[in-house]
Structures are given as structure tokens and as C-alpha cells.
């Protein structure tokens, strides 16, 4: 059964409009994908002077720009030669200093923590991408003055959605530590 020409044109216009709307939605989602995945936060409004009394801020640079990580020394032993060094990434929508409760209550007093924010988070410049997040781990470790070869265990912790990037950081740092 053939439709009258007026109805055929009307259906064509409707179908074209729906396809155009669908293409527009897909383009917007692809264009804003990073903003939908990463919810960057800064330390504005937080009294960093009060918060970081027991921390050592470590400034370093990556391709993303100027970065700052925070070193929490072990509660016992040599501050530059902890038994275990945890490199902890803040996570999506979270800041590295959000891990301070964990560090203060951690049962092993000979463990140290390197708290790392993603680029664009905390005090850091740049934008969070898989590559820029991967660059942060080894760069923050290099800025920390502990000798990685003297650390019995080098551990990495982070949160989704970048668990794959955290694994890559751990693998890269393990390889670099083994090569020394």
C-alpha cells in the first residue's frame, strides 16, 4: 500500500529530524565525555596550612603541568627509608588528602604514603586523561626523596574509573625499581 505523497514527505521530515537529533546527542556525549567521567575538584576553601602540618608537599612537573603530591612519612623508623611505600591516587571526584584518615589509622607504623592527585585535581594543573594519570605516579615517586631500592614493598592504590591506569603505573614502577 502506497502512502499519499504528502504523508511520505511528512514521514521523511520526521525521520530526518529524529536522526539529526540522535546524531546531535551522540556528538554532545562524545564532545563532553571527559567532563562526564572526571569530576575535578580543588583544595579551595580548605585550610591547607592546617591540614598539611604532618605532610611534606612535593612539587614536580609532568607534561600536564605543575603537580603537587603529599608525602606522609612512617610513624616509626627512618622517614626516608620506609619499609613499605604506598602510592595512593585520589580517585575520580576525590582528592588525595581524602586518604588522610586511612594513613593515620593504618596499623603498620613503618609504612609511608605518597598521596597523589590526578592532573586538574587538588593543586594540580592540566586535565585528567589516562596518559596524564599514568605520568603522575613515577614523577611523584621521583620527587619523593626516599630511595625506591630501599623500600621493601612499593604498593599502588587508586579508585575506578582508572584502575587500568593504576595497574600500568604499578607495572611501570615495578619495572623501574627492578632495573635499579
N, C-alpha and C positions, 0 to 999 in steps of 0.2 A: 504494500500500500504506500503510495507516494503522498508526501505531505505537500500542502499548498506552498508556493514559493515564499510567501510572507512568513509562514511558520518556520520554513527551512532557514531563512535569513535570521530570524529571531533566535533559533536554537544555535546557529553558528556564532552569533554575538555572545550569547550566554556561555557557551563552551569556551570561546576565546577569552572572555573576561575571567572565567574560573581558572583557566590555565595561566593567564597572566598573573592573577592573584597568587596562585600556587608558586610560580617562579619567583615572584617578589618575596614571599615568605621564606623560601629556601635561600635566596640571596641575602636577605637580612640575617638569617640564622648563621650562614657561613661567614658573613662580614663581622658579626658580633660574637663569634664563637668564643674568643679568648675572654671577653667580658662575662660570658655566661658560665665559664669554667672557673676562672680565677677571680676571687673577691678580695682585691688588695686592701690592706689596712696599714696604717702607720701608727707611730707611737705618740702622735699629737694628743695633748691633754694629759699624758702620763708623765709624772714627775720622774724622769729618767735618773736624775741625780740621786734621788732617794732609793730608787729601785736597784740601781747597779752598784751599790756600795760594796757588795761582795763579789762583783763580777769584774772582769777585765774586758773592756771593749777592744775589739781587734778590727782595724781598718785595713781593707785590701781592695783591689780593683779586679774587675773581670771585663769582658767585652761589653757587658750590660752597663758598666759604670762603677761608681764608688759604692762599696758594700761595707757593712759593719756586722760582725758576729760577736758573740759574747762568750767568754771562757769562764767556766765555773771550776776552780781548782778542787782537787780532792780535799776532804776534811782532815785526812791524815796522810803523812808521807810528803815526799818532795812534790811541790806544786808543778814543777816542770817535767816530772817523770811519774805520771800516774800509772797504776797497774793496768787500768782499763780506761780508754778514752771513748766516750760516746759522742758521736757527731749527730746532733738532733736537729732536724729541719722542722720549722714552724708548722707547715702544712697549709692547705687551702683555707682561706678565711681566718687563719690563726697566725699568731706571732710567736717567734721563738721564745720570748720571755714568758709565754704561757706555760712553758715546761718547768718553771722555777719550783713549783710545788713538788714535782717529781724529783728534781735534783736534790732538794733539801731533805726529802724523806727517803731517798734511795738507801737501801741497807748497807751497801758496800762503801765504807768511808774512804777507800783508796781509788775510787772511780772519779774521773773528771768528766766534764761535759763541755762540748763546744756547741753552742746554740746558734743556729744559722737560719736567717730569714731568706725567703725567696727574693729574687730581684723584684723591685717595686713594692715590697712589703717592709714594714718597720722603718728603718732609716735608709734603706737601700734605694739606689737609683735603678732605672731600667724597667723592663717588663718581664713578667714570668713566662718563660717558654720552657719546653723540655730541655733545650740546649743550654739556656742560661741557668737553669736549676742545676744541671749536671756540672757546669763550670764552677758553681759556688763551693761545693764540697772540698775538692782538692785545694782551691785557692784559700778557703778559710783555714784549712789544715796547715797550709804553708805559712799563713800569717800567725798561727799559734806557735809559740816558741818551744813546745815540747818536742823532743826527738821521737818521731814515729817509730824508729827502730827500737827504742827503749820501752815502748808500750807493749804489754803482754797481749792485749786484745784491743783491736780497733773496731768499733761497732758503729753501725749507722741505723738511725731510726727516723721515720717520717710517716706521713699520712697520705692517704689517697687524695687526689687522683694521680699522683706522681710516684706511685710505688715502683713503677718500672724505672723511672729516673733514679730513685734511691738505690735500686739494685745495681744500676750502672755505676753510680758513684761508689758504692761499696766495692764492686769488682775492680774499678779503676784504681781506687786507693789501695786495695789489697795487692794488686799488681805492682804499684809504685813502691809500696812498703817492702815487698819481697825483693825488688830489684836493688834496694839499698844495701 
